[in-house]
Amino acid sequence: LIPFSCKGRGFCPSCAGRRMAAIAAHLTDHVLPDQPLRQWVLSLPWSLRIHLACSPSLTRDVGRAFLRAVFASYKRRARQAGHLDPRETSSPLSHPTKAHPGAINFTQRFGSSLALNIHFHALVLDGVYTTDGPDTFPVFHPAPPLTQDEVQRVRHSIHRRVNRVLKAHGLLPSPGSDPSAPTDEHDSLLPFLQAASIQSRVALGPDSGKPIPKLTDHAAATPGPQSLPPLTSNEQGYSLHAATRIPANDRTLRERLCRYISRPPLAQGRLSLTDEGQVLWKLRSPWRNGTKAFRFD
């Protein structure tokens, strides 16, 4: 499947896997403190994904808006727990207690079907450090247990902040409207190819516009409405998941989660060639409709 040697430059799945392991080990050993961590995963509306794919600056600003909403939640809960000075008692002449959240945010550009799907995996300290002045030693305060209402509040804050980012980029002509389709002044095919990938459709050739062929196991399908997992909020195309938590001092789980969020799109063990010479991509687990693999030419 790889008809060339990448010579360690990370073009093939094996080199990408080694890089993933090195990143995870570095984060675990030298970056992340031995404190509890929580993974926050944000997926975005379909109408916004194509703009993120075309604009690195927009992706950066949306990622910042995402983290600021999560950080605001941790600061708010730290104040409610009494770890921060109340707003009404703070004085400009004193050194009020300040909260310092922390996170590592990975931008992933792929989904389980290899379709283009820009979303964010943030590994966030599940609590805040506080300081009482510029020369004081920071003290960590674990966050209180996360609730479903708080996840919904954070998702609503993300939506509001992302709308401000879209407006600043000129992509939100009116409140409540969807961003218009991107254009390319150089008549490039790239936006067209990206749009096809986002929709899992064939971009070029005689089957252009058709869905990518898939293999379905109807016995594995789970019909009917599905309830949302705990600590998940999904509304207006914004999906936020925050159920994964790693306790303090658990190095094994911390490194495993770092490997997961820094993984490459291809897992070589799930790629194979059919007898007809096509490429088969097996999903890690079947989808709700029973889809278990995709077939490419």
C-alpha positions, 0 to 999 in steps of 0.5 A: 500500500506504500509504494515508496520509502518515507525515510523517517519523514512520517509519510507511512503509517508505521512512522506515524505510529512511532511519532504518536508513541514519542509524542505521548511519552513526551507529554506524559513524562515532561509536560503533564503534571500528575493531576486529574485530566479530562478529555473534552471532544468538540465536533462542529456543524457540517456547514462549518467543517468545509470552512475549517478545512480551507482556513488554518486561521479560522481553525486556530480561532475556533480552537481558542474559542473552544478552550476559552469556554472550557476554561471559563467553566473551570474558573466558574466552578473554582469560584463556586467552591470558594477557591477564588475571591468573589468578584464583588470583594476584589480590590485593584490594590490587592493581589486577588487569587487567580485561577490558572487552567491548562490544556493540550488541544489536538486538531484532528482532520479525520473521522473513523471512515477517513472522511475529512472531519476537523474536530478537537480533542482537548486534554484538560486539567480537571481543576485549576491551579491558584496563586495569591500573587506573582511570587506565590507557589501555585496550588492545585484544586481538583474540580467538583464532579462534572454535571450534565447541566454544566456540559450543556452550559459549556456547549452553549458558550462554545456556540456563542463564542464560535459565532463571534469568531465567524462574524469576525471572519466575515462568515456570518451574514446574519444571526442564525444563518449558516456560513456560505459555501467557500470560494477559491479565487484561484479556481482550485479543485481543493474545496470541491475535493474537501467537500466531497470528502466531508460527505463521504462521496466520490469526488472525480471519475464516472461515479462522481457524487455517489456515496463511497461504497460501504460494506454493511452487516445488518445483523450488527445494526442498532435501529431506533432512537439512541440516547446520548451518552452521559456528559454529552451535549449535542445541539445545532450541530455542536457535539461536546463529549466530556465523559473520559476522565483520568485520575491523578498519578495514573501514568498508564492511562494518561499515556494511553489517552495521549496516544489516542488523541495524537493518533494518525488517521491510518491504522495499517492493520485495518487496511487490506486489498480485495481480490479485485484490487480495491482497498478495504478500510475496516472500521474499528467497530460497526456503526449504528446502521451496521456499516463495517467497512468502506471500499475504495478503488 
